[in-house]
Amino acid sequence: MKLKVHFPFVYLLIKPNIVAVYKIKSLEYVNLTDVINLGEWEAYELQHPLQFEAFNHDKSRPSENPWSFYLEQEQLYNIVEIINDAIQQQRSVSQYESITPSSQVVHITCSESTAGSLRVALVPPRHIIAFPDDLSIGPLCQLEEKLGQVSRKEWLFENINNEQDDHIEYHNFVNTLREIVDIPNHFPIYIWVGNNANEQSLLRFFLYLLSDKANEIYLMLTSEHNKYGNTGQLSSLQLSQLFMNSENKSLTVQERLSLQKEWEHISQTKNVLRQWVNGEIINVSEDYFDAFIINVVEKLHREQTIKNFIKTGTVITELKSQMDECPNVFYLEYRIRYLVYNGVLALKGIPKSMRHYSVKLRD
């Protein structure tokens, strides 16, 4: 598929005689839903394919039906990346100054829930970037590159059932990386992090992505306010008080380098599960929780009058109540499915989500 960018328009030669034109409305990155449902499209007919090189929509008349063409799903995914590439290039040209105030402060969080609380807690001007993925699970190798990102997406698609569109999740993931890379060098950056495998892994990944930047970087350590070590469990008021009372110094060059090297170490392994143990990120085996899951199912059976099926959500709730660090619930559901597929647990229902099936130990 041929393409060219005449910002804010992207021209795509969909068929030998059809040009689709997409108008970029802002410098905010987009995902598949944005492009299909909210995008501004027009279609134009060419007399000859060679006309595409000189095509200018201002000098042509659009088709009455803007969707007079059909796009394969993979084409749409590629188009999203093309549009975001064009947006990122334009951001670079404009230095993103037209979007954000010069006095901007950037906050990076490890979840959408924390970002939502921070938007309430912090007084503008501030720009908040929320990372949409959990790095306590899944492959991390070459995650800063497309090859590693695709590998991770495929593993999550094959194993993790979180009832989300995997391609939209992938684009949100990549778009967040773009946002971090786009941060102007003179903006101070605050990274909010708790003591758990996900947030500590993300901290190291963020610093790796920011390794070429001269920004002042501050850590907002939240675990002393939260017994579970998860920043997302703090209220807006708690986050506001933590920020106002903070006397943090920015990370030194040596501190940044040390954490970047830790990222390089953990991302070189092929492990898909990590735990935060005694102040360190530890790679553990994929079946790390399996014995614990079996023990919890046995415990729940002992509480029954007659051994019967137990809702998967109930098993996961019980697992969480017995763990110091709350693991990714979708990973726990993946391991429960694994135990079903391998004959350890019996199944009732359809395992399309934890809400749709129950399990029990086989006799």
BAVO-143589 format. One record per residue (C-alpha): y, z, x; chain; residue number from 1; residue in one letter. Coordinates in steps of 0.1 Angstrom, whole numbers, padded with zeros to 4 digits, m for minus. Example, Ala and Ser with C-alpha at 12.3 -4.5 7.8 and 13.67 -1.06 7.14 Angstrom:
REM residues 2
+-------+-------+-------+-------+------+------+
:    c2 :    c3 :    c1 : chain : resi : resn :
+-------+-------+-------+-------+------+------+
: m0045 :  0078 :  0123 :     A :    1 :    a :
: m0011 :  0071 :  0137 :     A :    2 :    s :
+-------+-------+-------+-------+------+------+
***
This chain:
REM residues 363
+-------+-------+-------+-------+------+------+
:    c2 :    c3 :    c1 : chain : resi : resn :
+-------+-------+-------+-------+------+------+
:  0000 :  0000 :  0000 :     A :    1 :    m :
:  0033 : m0011 :  0015 :     A :    2 :    k :
:  0063 :  0011 :  0013 :     A :    3 :    l :
:  0099 :  0015 :  0024 :     A :    4 :    k :
:  0125 :  0042 :  0019 :     A :    5 :    v :
:  0160 :  0034 :  0008 :     A :    6 :    h :
:  0171 :  0070 :  0003 :     A :    7 :    f :
:  0172 :  0084 : m0023 :     A :    8 :    p :
:  0147 :  0057 : m0035 :     A :    9 :    f :
:  0112 :  0051 : m0023 :     A :   10 :    v :
:  0098 :  0016 : m0028 :     A :   11 :    y :
:  0060 :  0011 : m0032 :     A :   12 :    l :
:  0043 : m0022 : m0034 :     A :   13 :    l :
:  0016 : m0012 : m0059 :     A :   14 :    i :
:  0003 : m0047 : m0067 :     A :   15 :    k :
:  0012 : m0081 : m0051 :     A :   16 :    p :
:  0039 : m0086 : m0077 :     A :   17 :    n :
:  0047 : m0050 : m0088 :     A :   18 :    i :
:  0072 : m0026 : m0070 :     A :   19 :    v :
:  0073 :  0010 : m0082 :     A :   20 :    a :
:  0106 :  0027 : m0075 :     A :   21 :    v :
:  0108 :  0065 : m0073 :     A :   22 :    y :
:  0141 :  0083 : m0073 :     A :   23 :    k :
:  0144 :  0115 : m0052 :     A :   24 :    i :
:  0166 :  0138 : m0072 :     A :   25 :    k :
:  0170 :  0167 : m0047 :     A :   26 :    s :
:  0160 :  0178 : m0012 :     A :   27 :    l :
:  0134 :  0202 : m0027 :     A :   28 :    e :
:  0098 :  0193 : m0018 :     A :   29 :    y :
:  0076 :  0181 : m0047 :     A :   30 :    v :
:  0039 :  0183 : m0057 :     A :   31 :    n :
:  0018 :  0160 : m0078 :     A :   32 :    l :
:  0030 :  0175 : m0111 :     A :   33 :    t :
:  0066 :  0170 : m0102 :     A :   34 :    d :
:  0060 :  0134 : m0093 :     A :   35 :    v :
:  0041 :  0125 : m0125 :     A :   36 :    i :
:  0058 :  0146 : m0151 :     A :   37 :    n :
:  0093 :  0151 : m0138 :     A :   38 :    l :
:  0098 :  0121 : m0115 :     A :   39 :    g :
:  0121 :  0092 : m0123 :     A :   40 :    e :
:  0101 :  0060 : m0120 :     A :   41 :    w :
:  0109 :  0023 : m0126 :     A :   42 :    e :
:  0088 : m0008 : m0121 :     A :   43 :    a :
:  0100 : m0042 : m0109 :     A :   44 :    y :
:  0082 : m0076 : m0109 :     A :   45 :    e :
:  0083 : m0098 : m0078 :     A :   46 :    l :
:  0079 : m0136 : m0079 :     A :   47 :    q :
:  0062 : m0134 : m0045 :     A :   48 :    h :
:  0048 : m0105 : m0024 :     A :   49 :    p :
:  0069 : m0116 :  0006 :     A :   50 :    l :
:  0100 : m0106 : m0014 :     A :   51 :    q :
:  0091 : m0070 : m0009 :     A :   52 :    f :
:  0107 : m0069 :  0026 :     A :   53 :    e :
:  0141 : m0078 :  0011 :     A :   54 :    a :
:  0137 : m0060 : m0022 :     A :   55 :    f :
:  0166 : m0040 : m0035 :     A :   56 :    n :
:  0163 : m0025 : m0069 :     A :   57 :    h :
:  0201 : m0026 : m0074 :     A :   58 :    d :
:  0198 : m0064 : m0075 :     A :   59 :    k :
:  0168 : m0066 : m0098 :     A :   60 :    s :
:  0161 : m0058 : m0134 :     A :   61 :    r :
:  0134 : m0031 : m0141 :     A :   62 :    p :
:  0105 : m0036 : m0164 :     A :   63 :    s :
:  0109 : m0022 : m0199 :     A :   64 :    e :
:  0078 : m0001 : m0194 :     A :   65 :    n :
:  0083 :  0021 : m0162 :     A :   66 :    p :
:  0045 :  0027 : m0162 :     A :   67 :    w :
:  0035 : m0009 : m0163 :     A :   68 :    s :
:  0012 : m0002 : m0133 :     A :   69 :    f :
: m0018 :  0020 : m0127 :     A :   70 :    y :
: m0022 :  0043 : m0097 :     A :   71 :    l :
: m0055 :  0057 : m0084 :     A :   72 :    e :
: m0056 :  0095 : m0079 :     A :   73 :    q :
: m0057 :  0092 : m0041 :     A :   74 :    e :
: m0027 :  0068 : m0042 :     A :   75 :    q :
: m0008 :  0094 : m0061 :     A :   76 :    l :
: m0016 :  0121 : m0035 :     A :   77 :    y :
: m0005 :  0098 : m0007 :     A :   78 :    n :
:  0027 :  0090 : m0026 :     A :   79 :    i :
:  0035 :  0127 : m0028 :     A :   80 :    v :
:  0032 :  0130 :  0010 :     A :   81 :    e :
:  0054 :  0098 :  0014 :     A :   82 :    i :
:  0081 :  0113 : m0008 :     A :   83 :    i :
:  0080 :  0146 :  0010 :     A :   84 :    n :
:  0082 :  0129 :  0044 :     A :   85 :    d :
:  0113 :  0111 :  0032 :     A :   86 :    a :
:  0128 :  0144 :  0019 :     A :   87 :    i :
:  0121 :  0161 :  0052 :     A :   88 :    q :
:  0137 :  0133 :  0072 :     A :   89 :    q :
:  0168 :  0135 :  0051 :     A :   90 :    q :
:  0169 :  0173 :  0055 :     A :   91 :    r :
:  0168 :  0168 :  0092 :     A :   92 :    s :
:  0197 :  0143 :  0091 :     A :   93 :    v :
:  0218 :  0166 :  0069 :     A :   94 :    s :
:  0205 :  0197 :  0088 :     A :   95 :    q :
:  0199 :  0211 :  0054 :     A :   96 :    y :
:  0234 :  0225 :  0054 :     A :   97 :    e :
:  0243 :  0209 :  0021 :     A :   98 :    s :
:  0216 :  0229 :  0003 :     A :   99 :    i :
:  0220 :  0264 :  0018 :     A :  100 :    t :
:  0251 :  0285 :  0026 :     A :  101 :    p :
:  0260 :  0288 :  0063 :     A :  102 :    s :
:  0256 :  0325 :  0061 :     A :  103 :    s :
:  0221 :  0322 :  0048 :     A :  104 :    q :
:  0194 :  0347 :  0055 :     A :  105 :    v :
:  0158 :  0335 :  0052 :     A :  106 :    v :
:  0130 :  0358 :  0040 :     A :  107 :    h :
:  0093 :  0347 :  0044 :     A :  108 :    i :
:  0067 :  0364 :  0022 :     A :  109 :    t :
:  0030 :  0362 :  0021 :     A :  110 :    c :
:  0027 :  0357 : m0017 :     A :  111 :    s :
:  0045 :  0344 : m0048 :     A :  112 :    e :
:  0045 :  0378 : m0063 :     A :  113 :    s :
:  0064 :  0394 : m0034 :     A :  114 :    t :
:  0088 :  0365 : m0035 :     A :  115 :    a :
:  0095 :  0371 : m0071 :     A :  116 :    g :
:  0102 :  0408 : m0065 :     A :  117 :    s :
:  0125 :  0399 : m0036 :     A :  118 :    l :
:  0146 :  0376 : m0057 :     A :  119 :    r :
:  0153 :  0405 : m0079 :     A :  120 :    v :
:  0157 :  0430 : m0050 :     A :  121 :    a :
:  0180 :  0412 : m0027 :     A :  122 :    l :
:  0216 :  0402 : m0032 :     A :  123 :    v :
:  0225 :  0365 : m0025 :     A :  124 :    p :
:  0230 :  0346 : m0003 :     A :  125 :    p :
:  0193 :  0346 :  0007 :     A :  126 :    r :
:  0166 :  0320 :  0008 :     A :  127 :    h :
:  0130 :  0331 :  0001 :     A :  128 :    i :
:  0100 :  0312 :  0012 :     A :  129 :    i :
:  0067 :  0322 : m0004 :     A :  130 :    a :
:  0034 :  0312 :  0013 :     A :  131 :    f :
:  0009 :  0302 : m0014 :     A :  132 :    p :
: m0024 :  0308 :  0004 :     A :  133 :    d :
: m0046 :  0336 :  0016 :     A :  134 :    d :
: m0055 :  0333 :  0053 :     A :  135 :    l :
: m0080 :  0362 :  0052 :     A :  136 :    s :
: m0105 :  0336 :  0041 :     A :  137 :    i :
: m0113 :  0300 :  0049 :     A :  138 :    g :
: m0111 :  0279 :  0082 :     A :  139 :    p :
: m0080 :  0283 :  0103 :     A :  140 :    l :
: m0087 :  0258 :  0131 :     A :  141 :    c :
: m0057 :  0234 :  0137 :     A :  142 :    q :
: m0040 :  0246 :  0106 :     A :  143 :    l :
: m0006 :  0234 :  0118 :     A :  144 :    e :
: m0020 :  0198 :  0118 :     A :  145 :    e :
: m0031 :  0176 :  0089 :     A :  146 :    k :
: m0067 :  0175 :  0102 :     A :  147 :    l :
: m0070 :  0213 :  0100 :     A :  148 :    g :
: m0052 :  0214 :  0066 :     A :  149 :    q :
: m0076 :  0189 :  0051 :     A :  150 :    v :
: m0106 :  0207 :  0065 :     A :  151 :    s :
: m0094 :  0240 :  0050 :     A :  152 :    r :
: m0087 :  0222 :  0016 :     A :  153 :    k :
: m0122 :  0208 :  0016 :     A :  154 :    e :
: m0138 :  0242 :  0023 :     A :  155 :    w :
: m0118 :  0259 : m0004 :     A :  156 :    l :
: m0126 :  0231 : m0029 :     A :  157 :    f :
: m0163 :  0235 : m0022 :     A :  158 :    e :
: m0165 :  0273 : m0023 :     A :  159 :    n :
: m0135 :  0290 : m0039 :     A :  160 :    i :
: m0132 :  0289 : m0077 :     A :  161 :    n :
: m0096 :  0300 : m0085 :     A :  162 :    n :
: m0091 :  0277 : m0115 :     A :  163 :    e :
: m0062 :  0259 : m0098 :     A :  164 :    q :
: m0057 :  0222 : m0091 :     A :  165 :    d :
: m0068 :  0220 : m0054 :     A :  166 :    d :
: m0046 :  0190 : m0047 :     A :  167 :    h :
: m0015 :  0208 : m0061 :     A :  168 :    i :
: m0024 :  0239 : m0040 :     A :  169 :    e :
: m0027 :  0217 : m0010 :     A :  170 :    y :
:  0007 :  0201 : m0014 :     A :  171 :    h :
:  0023 :  0235 : m0021 :     A :  172 :    n :
:  0007 :  0247 :  0012 :     A :  173 :    f :
:  0020 :  0217 :  0032 :     A :  174 :    v :
:  0054 :  0219 :  0016 :     A :  175 :    n :
:  0057 :  0256 :  0026 :     A :  176 :    t :
:  0049 :  0246 :  0062 :     A :  177 :    l :
:  0077 :  0220 :  0059 :     A :  178 :    r :
:  0101 :  0246 :  0046 :     A :  179 :    e :
:  0094 :  0269 :  0075 :     A :  180 :    i :
:  0098 :  0242 :  0101 :     A :  181 :    v :
:  0131 :  0231 :  0084 :     A :  182 :    d :
:  0148 :  0265 :  0088 :     A :  183 :    i :
:  0181 :  0260 :  0108 :     A :  184 :    p :
:  0181 :  0277 :  0142 :     A :  185 :    n :
:  0210 :  0300 :  0135 :     A :  186 :    h :
:  0196 :  0316 :  0103 :     A :  187 :    f :
:  0181 :  0351 :  0108 :     A :  188 :    p :
:  0145 :  0353 :  0095 :     A :  189 :    i :
:  0129 :  0383 :  0079 :     A :  190 :    y :
:  0091 :  0383 :  0076 :     A :  191 :    i :
:  0076 :  0408 :  0051 :     A :  192 :    w :
:  0042 :  0419 :  0061 :     A :  193 :    v :
:  0017 :  0446 :  0053 :     A :  194 :    g :
: m0014 :  0459 :  0070 :     A :  195 :    n :
: m0041 :  0436 :  0057 :     A :  196 :    n :
: m0060 :  0406 :  0071 :     A :  197 :    a :
: m0041 :  0380 :  0051 :     A :  198 :    n :
: m0005 :  0391 :  0058 :     A :  199 :    e :
: m0012 :  0399 :  0095 :     A :  200 :    q :
: m0029 :  0365 :  0099 :     A :  201 :    s :
:  0001 :  0348 :  0082 :     A :  202 :    l :
:  0025 :  0367 :  0105 :     A :  203 :    l :
:  0009 :  0352 :  0135 :     A :  204 :    r :
:  0008 :  0318 :  0119 :     A :  205 :    f :
:  0045 :  0320 :  0110 :     A :  206 :    f :
:  0055 :  0329 :  0145 :     A :  207 :    l :
:  0033 :  0301 :  0159 :     A :  208 :    y :
:  0051 :  0276 :  0136 :     A :  209 :    l :
:  0085 :  0290 :  0147 :     A :  210 :    l :
:  0076 :  0290 :  0184 :     A :  211 :    s :
:  0102 :  0263 :  0193 :     A :  212 :    d :
:  0130 :  0280 :  0173 :     A :  213 :    k :
:  0156 :  0304 :  0187 :     A :  214 :    a :
:  0162 :  0323 :  0154 :     A :  215 :    n :
:  0164 :  0360 :  0154 :     A :  216 :    e :
:  0132 :  0372 :  0137 :     A :  217 :    i :
:  0128 :  0406 :  0121 :     A :  218 :    y :
:  0096 :  0422 :  0108 :     A :  219 :    l :
:  0098 :  0441 :  0075 :     A :  220 :    m :
:  0067 :  0464 :  0078 :     A :  221 :    l :
:  0057 :  0475 :  0043 :     A :  222 :    t :
:  0025 :  0494 :  0046 :     A :  223 :    s :
:  0040 :  0529 :  0050 :     A :  224 :    e :
:  0052 :  0525 :  0014 :     A :  225 :    h :
:  0019 :  0513 :  0001 :     A :  226 :    n :
: m0015 :  0529 :  0006 :     A :  227 :    k :
: m0033 :  0495 :  0000 :     A :  228 :    y :
: m0012 :  0478 :  0027 :     A :  229 :    g :
: m0004 :  0449 :  0003 :     A :  230 :    n :
:  0033 :  0440 :  0001 :     A :  231 :    t :
:  0028 :  0424 : m0033 :     A :  232 :    g :
:  0021 :  0458 : m0048 :     A :  233 :    q :
:  0056 :  0471 : m0040 :     A :  234 :    l :
:  0083 :  0470 : m0068 :     A :  235 :    s :
:  0116 :  0453 : m0065 :     A :  236 :    s :
:  0133 :  0487 : m0061 :     A :  237 :    l :
:  0110 :  0497 : m0032 :     A :  238 :    q :
:  0116 :  0464 : m0015 :     A :  239 :    l :
:  0154 :  0467 : m0019 :     A :  240 :    s :
:  0154 :  0502 : m0005 :     A :  241 :    q :
:  0132 :  0492 :  0024 :     A :  242 :    l :
:  0156 :  0464 :  0033 :     A :  243 :    f :
:  0188 :  0485 :  0030 :     A :  244 :    m :
:  0173 :  0513 :  0051 :     A :  245 :    n :
:  0159 :  0490 :  0077 :     A :  246 :    s :
:  0171 :  0494 :  0113 :     A :  247 :    e :
:  0147 :  0469 :  0128 :     A :  248 :    n :
:  0155 :  0451 :  0160 :     A :  249 :    k :
:  0146 :  0415 :  0162 :     A :  250 :    s :
:  0114 :  0406 :  0180 :     A :  251 :    l :
:  0116 :  0402 :  0217 :     A :  252 :    t :
:  0104 :  0370 :  0234 :     A :  253 :    v :
:  0074 :  0389 :  0247 :     A :  254 :    q :
:  0065 :  0402 :  0213 :     A :  255 :    e :
:  0067 :  0368 :  0198 :     A :  256 :    r :
:  0046 :  0352 :  0225 :     A :  257 :    l :
:  0019 :  0380 :  0222 :     A :  258 :    s :
:  0015 :  0374 :  0185 :     A :  259 :    l :
:  0015 :  0336 :  0189 :     A :  260 :    q :
: m0013 :  0340 :  0214 :     A :  261 :    k :
: m0032 :  0361 :  0189 :     A :  262 :    e :
: m0029 :  0333 :  0164 :     A :  263 :    w :
: m0043 :  0308 :  0190 :     A :  264 :    e :
: m0072 :  0331 :  0195 :     A :  265 :    h :
: m0082 :  0337 :  0158 :     A :  266 :    i :
: m0076 :  0300 :  0149 :     A :  267 :    s :
: m0100 :  0287 :  0175 :     A :  268 :    q :
: m0131 :  0303 :  0158 :     A :  269 :    t :
: m0151 :  0288 :  0130 :     A :  270 :    k :
: m0153 :  0320 :  0110 :     A :  271 :    n :
: m0142 :  0319 :  0073 :     A :  272 :    v :
: m0136 :  0356 :  0067 :     A :  273 :    l :
: m0113 :  0381 :  0085 :     A :  274 :    r :
: m0107 :  0419 :  0082 :     A :  275 :    q :
: m0079 :  0441 :  0094 :     A :  276 :    w :
: m0096 :  0469 :  0113 :     A :  277 :    v :
: m0078 :  0495 :  0135 :     A :  278 :    n :
: m0047 :  0474 :  0138 :     A :  279 :    g :
: m0066 :  0442 :  0147 :     A :  280 :    e :
: m0077 :  0410 :  0129 :     A :  281 :    i :
: m0114 :  0409 :  0132 :     A :  282 :    i :
: m0135 :  0378 :  0124 :     A :  283 :    n :
: m0166 :  0388 :  0104 :     A :  284 :    v :
: m0196 :  0369 :  0092 :     A :  285 :    s :
: m0195 :  0349 :  0059 :     A :  286 :    e :
: m0220 :  0373 :  0043 :     A :  287 :    d :
: m0200 :  0404 :  0052 :     A :  288 :    y :
: m0197 :  0416 :  0016 :     A :  289 :    f :
: m0231 :  0406 :  0004 :     A :  290 :    d :
: m0249 :  0439 :  0009 :     A :  291 :    a :
: m0220 :  0458 : m0007 :     A :  292 :    f :
: m0221 :  0435 : m0037 :     A :  293 :    i :
: m0258 :  0442 : m0042 :     A :  294 :    i :
: m0252 :  0479 : m0039 :     A :  295 :    n :
: m0225 :  0478 : m0065 :     A :  296 :    v :
: m0246 :  0459 : m0089 :     A :  297 :    v :
: m0274 :  0484 : m0084 :     A :  298 :    e :
: m0249 :  0513 : m0091 :     A :  299 :    k :
: m0238 :  0496 : m0123 :     A :  300 :    l :
: m0274 :  0491 : m0134 :     A :  301 :    h :
: m0280 :  0528 : m0129 :     A :  302 :    r :
: m0252 :  0535 : m0154 :     A :  303 :    e :
: m0269 :  0514 : m0180 :     A :  304 :    q :
: m0294 :  0527 : m0205 :     A :  305 :    t :
: m0314 :  0494 : m0202 :     A :  306 :    i :
: m0309 :  0471 : m0172 :     A :  307 :    k :
: m0288 :  0442 : m0185 :     A :  308 :    n :
: m0264 :  0415 : m0174 :     A :  309 :    f :
: m0230 :  0427 : m0161 :     A :  310 :    i :
: m0198 :  0407 : m0164 :     A :  311 :    k :
: m0188 :  0393 : m0130 :     A :  312 :    t :
: m0153 :  0406 : m0135 :     A :  313 :    g :
: m0167 :  0441 : m0139 :     A :  314 :    t :
: m0186 :  0438 : m0107 :     A :  315 :    v :
: m0155 :  0426 : m0088 :     A :  316 :    i :
: m0133 :  0454 : m0103 :     A :  317 :    t :
: m0159 :  0480 : m0091 :     A :  318 :    e :
: m0160 :  0464 : m0057 :     A :  319 :    l :
: m0122 :  0466 : m0054 :     A :  320 :    k :
: m0122 :  0502 : m0064 :     A :  321 :    s :
: m0145 :  0511 : m0035 :     A :  322 :    q :
: m0127 :  0492 : m0008 :     A :  323 :    m :
: m0098 :  0505 :  0014 :     A :  324 :    d :
: m0085 :  0469 :  0019 :     A :  325 :    e :
: m0085 :  0448 : m0013 :     A :  326 :    c :
: m0103 :  0416 : m0004 :     A :  327 :    p :
: m0097 :  0382 : m0019 :     A :  328 :    n :
: m0113 :  0384 : m0054 :     A :  329 :    v :
: m0121 :  0347 : m0054 :     A :  330 :    f :
: m0140 :  0351 : m0022 :     A :  331 :    y :
: m0160 :  0380 : m0038 :     A :  332 :    l :
: m0168 :  0357 : m0067 :     A :  333 :    e :
: m0179 :  0330 : m0043 :     A :  334 :    y :
: m0204 :  0355 : m0026 :     A :  335 :    r :
: m0217 :  0366 : m0060 :     A :  336 :    i :
: m0224 :  0329 : m0069 :     A :  337 :    r :
: m0241 :  0325 : m0035 :     A :  338 :    y :
: m0264 :  0354 : m0043 :     A :  339 :    l :
: m0272 :  0338 : m0076 :     A :  340 :    v :
: m0280 :  0304 : m0060 :     A :  341 :    y :
: m0302 :  0321 : m0035 :     A :  342 :    n :
: m0322 :  0340 : m0060 :     A :  343 :    g :
: m0309 :  0376 : m0055 :     A :  344 :    v :
: m0290 :  0378 : m0087 :     A :  345 :    l :
: m0299 :  0363 : m0122 :     A :  346 :    a :
: m0273 :  0344 : m0141 :     A :  347 :    l :
: m0262 :  0343 : m0177 :     A :  348 :    k :
: m0234 :  0318 : m0186 :     A :  349 :    g :
: m0217 :  0291 : m0166 :     A :  350 :    i :
: m0202 :  0300 : m0132 :     A :  351 :    p :
: m0170 :  0280 : m0136 :     A :  352 :    k :
: m0150 :  0312 : m0132 :     A :  353 :    s :
: m0156 :  0349 : m0130 :     A :  354 :    m :
: m0147 :  0352 : m0167 :     A :  355 :    r :
: m0175 :  0328 : m0178 :     A :  356 :    h :
: m0207 :  0344 : m0165 :     A :  357 :    y :
: m0226 :  0377 : m0160 :     A :  358 :    s :
: m0252 :  0387 : m0134 :     A :  359 :    v :
: m0280 :  0412 : m0128 :     A :  360 :    k :
: m0304 :  0419 : m0101 :     A :  361 :    l :
: m0336 :  0400 : m0104 :     A :  362 :    r :
: m0367 :  0421 : m0113 :     A :  363 :    d :
+-------+-------+-------+-------+------+------+
***
